[in-house]
Amino acid sequence: MQAIGGKWKTALLWQLHLRPYRFAELRRLLPGISEKVLTQQLRQMETDGLISRHAYEEVPPRVEYSITPLGLSLNDAVTAMSAWGKQHENWKDRQQAA
């Protein structure tokens, strides 16, 4: 759970399972995330082996982030947790109404 803890890691995993993205693209896809937090989350996920960072030797410099096989396997678990959450999202309301 620590590998995907926090507000943004699951959203980042979800986006990166679609295709590699550059930093600015990820920032646009996740409104509300600051540059600092995005940088921290990406670094932690790279350290945990969930994503990889590829720096191209170009001018201007270009960096892309992509999901690793380990990250893809974790995405299956996140999908299952998401389905559980959607199935039970109104549980508290139903309990209060009863």
MARMARSE-23036 format. One record per residue (C-alpha): x, y, z; residue number from 1; residue in three letters. Coordinates in Angstrom, 1 decimal, decimal comma, always signed. Layout:
REM residues N
{rec {X; Y; Z}; NUM; "ALA"}
...
***
This chain:
REM residues 98
{rec {+0,0; +0,0; +0,0}; 1; "MET"}
{rec {+2,9; +2,3; +0,6}; 2; "GLN"}
{rec {+4,0; +2,1; -3,0}; 3; "ALA"}
{rec {+0,6; +3,6; -4,1}; 4; "ILE"}
{rec {-0,2; +5,6; -1,0}; 5; "GLY"}
{rec {-1,0; +9,2; -1,4}; 6; "GLY"}
{rec {-3,4; +11,2; -3,5}; 7; "LYS"}
{rec {-1,7; +11,0; -6,9}; 8; "TRP"}
{rec {+0,1; +7,7; -7,4}; 9; "LYS"}
{rec {-2,8; +5,7; -8,5}; 10; "THR"}
{rec {-3,8; +8,4; -11,0}; 11; "ALA"}
{rec {-0,3; +8,5; -12,3}; 12; "LEU"}
{rec {-0,2; +4,7; -12,7}; 13; "LEU"}
{rec {-3,5; +4,8; -14,5}; 14; "TRP"}
{rec {-2,3; +7,4; -17,0}; 15; "GLN"}
{rec {+1,1; +5,8; -17,6}; 16; "LEU"}
{rec {-0,5; +2,4; -18,3}; 17; "HIS"}
{rec {-1,9; +4,0; -21,5}; 18; "LEU"}
{rec {+1,4; +5,3; -22,9}; 19; "ARG"}
{rec {+4,6; +7,1; -21,9}; 20; "PRO"}
{rec {+4,1; +10,7; -21,0}; 21; "TYR"}
{rec {+6,3; +13,8; -20,5}; 22; "ARG"}
{rec {+6,3; +15,7; -17,2}; 23; "PHE"}
{rec {+4,2; +18,6; -18,6}; 24; "ALA"}
{rec {+1,7; +16,2; -20,1}; 25; "GLU"}
{rec {+1,2; +14,5; -16,8}; 26; "LEU"}
{rec {+0,7; +17,8; -15,1}; 27; "ARG"}
{rec {-2,0; +18,8; -17,5}; 28; "ARG"}
{rec {-3,7; +15,4; -17,1}; 29; "LEU"}
{rec {-3,9; +15,8; -13,3}; 30; "LEU"}
{rec {-5,3; +19,2; -12,5}; 31; "PRO"}
{rec {-4,5; +20,3; -9,0}; 32; "GLY"}
{rec {-1,2; +18,6; -8,7}; 33; "ILE"}
{rec {+1,8; +21,0; -8,1}; 34; "SER"}
{rec {+5,1; +20,6; -9,9}; 35; "GLU"}
{rec {+6,8; +19,8; -6,5}; 36; "LYS"}
{rec {+4,3; +17,0; -5,6}; 37; "VAL"}
{rec {+4,4; +15,6; -9,2}; 38; "LEU"}
{rec {+8,2; +15,5; -9,0}; 39; "THR"}
{rec {+8,2; +13,8; -5,6}; 40; "GLN"}
{rec {+5,6; +11,2; -6,6}; 41; "GLN"}
{rec {+7,4; +10,4; -9,9}; 42; "LEU"}
{rec {+10,7; +10,0; -8,0}; 43; "ARG"}
{rec {+9,2; +7,7; -5,4}; 44; "GLN"}
{rec {+7,5; +5,6; -8,0}; 45; "MET"}
{rec {+10,7; +5,3; -9,9}; 46; "GLU"}
{rec {+12,6; +4,3; -6,8}; 47; "THR"}
{rec {+9,9; +1,7; -6,1}; 48; "ASP"}
{rec {+10,4; +0,3; -9,6}; 49; "GLY"}
{rec {+6,8; +1,1; -10,7}; 50; "LEU"}
{rec {+7,8; +3,5; -13,5}; 51; "ILE"}
{rec {+10,9; +4,3; -15,5}; 52; "SER"}
{rec {+12,3; +7,6; -16,5}; 53; "ARG"}
{rec {+14,0; +8,0; -19,9}; 54; "HIS"}
{rec {+16,0; +11,1; -20,7}; 55; "ALA"}
{rec {+16,7; +11,7; -24,3}; 56; "TYR"}
{rec {+19,9; +13,5; -25,2}; 57; "GLU"}
{rec {+18,4; +16,2; -27,3}; 58; "GLU"}
{rec {+18,2; +20,0; -27,3}; 59; "VAL"}
{rec {+15,9; +20,9; -25,6}; 60; "PRO"}
{rec {+16,1; +18,0; -23,2}; 61; "PRO"}
{rec {+13,2; +15,6; -23,3}; 62; "ARG"}
{rec {+12,2; +13,2; -20,5}; 63; "VAL"}
{rec {+9,5; +10,5; -20,7}; 64; "GLU"}
{rec {+8,0; +8,4; -17,9}; 65; "TYR"}
{rec {+6,6; +5,0; -18,6}; 66; "SER"}
{rec {+5,1; +2,2; -16,6}; 67; "ILE"}
{rec {+7,3; -0,9; -15,8}; 68; "THR"}
{rec {+6,1; -4,5; -15,7}; 69; "PRO"}
{rec {+5,9; -4,2; -11,9}; 70; "LEU"}
{rec {+3,8; -1,1; -12,2}; 71; "GLY"}
{rec {+1,5; -2,9; -14,7}; 72; "LEU"}
{rec {+1,0; -5,8; -12,3}; 73; "SER"}
{rec {+0,1; -3,3; -9,5}; 74; "LEU"}
{rec {-2,3; -1,6; -11,9}; 75; "ASN"}
{rec {-4,4; -4,9; -11,8}; 76; "ASP"}
{rec {-4,7; -4,6; -8,0}; 77; "ALA"}
{rec {-5,6; -0,9; -8,3}; 78; "VAL"}
{rec {-8,3; -1,7; -10,8}; 79; "THR"}
{rec {-9,8; -4,3; -8,5}; 80; "ALA"}
{rec {-9,7; -1,8; -5,6}; 81; "MET"}
{rec {-11,4; +0,8; -7,8}; 82; "SER"}
{rec {-14,1; -1,6; -8,7}; 83; "ALA"}
{rec {-14,7; -2,4; -5,0}; 84; "TRP"}
{rec {-14,8; +1,3; -4,2}; 85; "GLY"}
{rec {-17,4; +2,0; -6,9}; 86; "LYS"}
{rec {-19,5; -0,9; -5,8}; 87; "GLN"}
{rec {-19,5; +0,3; -2,2}; 88; "HIS"}
{rec {-19,3; +4,1; -2,7}; 89; "GLU"}
{rec {-22,8; +4,7; -1,3}; 90; "ASN"}
{rec {-22,5; +2,3; +1,6}; 91; "TRP"}
{rec {-22,2; +5,0; +4,2}; 92; "LYS"}
{rec {-25,3; +6,7; +2,8}; 93; "ASP"}
{rec {-27,3; +3,5; +2,8}; 94; "ARG"}
{rec {-26,3; +2,8; +6,4}; 95; "GLN"}
{rec {-27,4; +6,2; +7,6}; 96; "GLN"}
{rec {-30,7; +5,9; +5,7}; 97; "ALA"}
{rec {-31,4; +2,5; +7,4}; 98; "ALA"}
***
